């Protein structure tokens, strides 16, 4: 009888604990109800590092082991990426690569260009062209005609991205500059910036100010509204806004040296770890 007297309260207590665990899990997951698209990340910008593809909605992960590096989604065809493959230490190939070929007859990769000391290949939005740094010069290649043009007005940016079909952003002397390749006009886009990135659809601009490695500012370019994402006791090393501007994909580091790849809800600051103990330097998120 004494056993039975304690059995029911114990079952009741376990039910309460189970219910609370379910409630908190549901609340936590609700912070990520709207995630969509596809995420790609890579530990370092080196050949032979696997490219990880992550479905944020279904939490599915796939690894691609190959010889390419410096990958980014093709803004004009998000089922493909643009990446570099080394021929040797000085000579590189730019390839367009299908992540999941649609049929056996579809080529897995298409060679776009071969050159020397190539870095940072980028597809230009709304334009059948690819840009890259070659021998310290920014170049634009028309993919169909193979006509190559050098952009000599802005030197060799160590980071750049296209905002529109004819305007690009690049880092210079602590500011993000905007350059129009048709008019050759250059102006300050945003000042006092240490690191920055654009969303896949060019609608959201994320940046970090100098001496504030725990905070990323997320600016929604259409509305001008801003979110501030601060993660106390964490260093936000690399980051990319989601296409809808509701989340931040980031590599963070703790004071004890642990690095994780995470998604952060820009409003609630709730965080989901998608790859623990990984220092990813290449991050991208397509629609």
LINNORUR-V782443 format. One record per backbone hydrogen bond with DSSP energy under -0.5 kcal/mol. NH is the residue of the N-H (numbers start at 1). CO is the residue of the C=O. E is the energy in kcal/mol with one decimal. If there is no record, write none. Layout:
((NH:CO:E) (NH:CO:E))
This chain:
((5:1:-2.1) (6:2:-1.6) (7:3:-1.5) (8:4:-1.3) (9:5:-0.6) (10:6:-1.7) (11:7:-2.4) (12:8:-2.6) (13:9:-2.6) (14:10:-2.4) (15:11:-2.2) (16:12:-2.0) (17:13:-2.6) (18:14:-2.8) (19:15:-2.4) (20:16:-2.6) (21:17:-2.4) (22:18:-2.2) (23:19:-2.4) (24:20:-2.7) (25:21:-2.1) (26:22:-2.5) (27:23:-2.5) (28:24:-2.4) (29:25:-2.6) (30:26:-1.8) (31:27:-0.7) (31:28:-1.1) (32:29:-2.2) (33:30:-1.2) (35:32:-1.1) (38:286:-1.6) (39:54:-2.7) (40:284:-2.6) (41:52:-2.1) (42:282:-2.0) (43:50:-0.6) (46:44:-1.7) (48:66:-0.7) (49:46:-1.2) (51:64:-2.6) (52:41:-2.8) (52:50:-0.6) (53:51:-0.5) (53:62:-3.6) (54:39:-3.0) (55:60:-3.0) (56:54:-0.8) (59:55:-1.8) (60:55:-0.8) (62:53:-2.7) (64:51:-2.8) (65:63:-0.6) (66:64:-0.7) (69:84:-2.1) (72:82:-1.6) (74:77:-0.5) (74:80:-2.7) (75:73:-0.7) (77:74:-1.2) (80:77:-2.2) (81:97:-2.5) (82:72:-3.0) (83:95:-2.2) (84:69:-3.1) (85:93:-2.0) (86:67:-0.5) (87:91:-3.0) (88:91:-1.7) (92:115:-2.8) (93:85:-2.8) (94:113:-3.3) (95:83:-2.7) (95:93:-0.6) (96:110:-2.6) (97:81:-3.0) (97:95:-0.5) (98:108:-2.7) (99:79:-1.9) (99:97:-0.6) (100:79:-0.6) (106:103:-1.5) (110:96:-2.6) (112:94:-3.2) (113:94:-1.3) (115:92:-2.4) (117:90:-3.4) (119:133:-2.3) (122:131:-2.6) (124:129:-2.4) (127:124:-1.6) (129:127:-2.3) (130:141:-2.2) (131:122:-3.3) (132:139:-1.9) (133:119:-2.9) (134:132:-0.6) (134:137:-3.0) (135:116:-0.6) (135:117:-1.2) (137:134:-1.5) (138:151:-0.6) (138:155:-0.7) (139:132:-3.3) (140:149:-2.8) (141:130:-3.1) (142:140:-0.5) (142:147:-2.6) (143:128:-1.9) (143:141:-0.6) (144:128:-0.6) (146:142:-2.5) (149:140:-3.0) (151:138:-3.4) (152:150:-0.9) (157:155:-0.6) (161:169:-2.1) (163:167:-2.4) (164:167:-2.0) (168:179:-2.4) (169:161:-3.4) (170:177:-1.9) (171:159:-1.4) (172:175:-3.0) (175:172:-1.5) (176:190:-2.9) (177:170:-3.4) (177:175:-0.6) (178:187:-3.0) (179:168:-2.7) (180:185:-2.5) (181:166:-2.5) (181:179:-0.7) (184:180:-2.3) (187:178:-2.2) (189:176:-2.8) (190:176:-1.9) (193:174:-2.7) (194:208:-3.3) (195:208:-1.4) (197:206:-2.3) (199:204:-2.3) (200:285:-0.7) (202:199:-1.8) (205:219:-3.0) (206:197:-2.7) (206:204:-0.5) (207:217:-2.4) (208:195:-2.8) (212:209:-1.2) (215:212:-1.3) (216:229:-2.6) (217:207:-3.1) (218:227:-3.3) (219:205:-3.2) (219:217:-0.6) (220:225:-3.1) (221:203:-1.8) (221:219:-0.8) (222:203:-0.6) (224:220:-3.2) (227:218:-2.5) (229:216:-2.9) (229:227:-0.5) (230:228:-0.7) (231:214:-2.5) (232:230:-0.6) (234:231:-1.7) (235:253:-2.9) (236:213:-3.2) (236:234:-0.6) (237:235:-1.0) (237:251:-2.3) (238:251:-1.1) (240:249:-2.5) (242:247:-2.3) (245:242:-1.4) (248:264:-2.1) (249:240:-3.0) (250:262:-2.6) (251:238:-2.6) (252:250:-0.6) (252:260:-2.5) (253:235:-2.0) (254:258:-2.5) (255:233:-0.7) (257:254:-2.1) (260:252:-2.0) (261:275:-2.5) (262:250:-3.0) (262:260:-0.5) (263:272:-2.5) (264:248:-2.4) (265:270:-2.9) (266:246:-2.7) (269:265:-2.2) (272:263:-2.7) (274:261:-2.6) (274:272:-0.5) (275:261:-1.7) (278:259:-1.2) (278:275:-0.6) (280:278:-1.0) (281:42:-1.4) (281:43:-0.5) (282:42:-2.1) (283:281:-0.6) (284:40:-2.1) (286:38:-2.7))
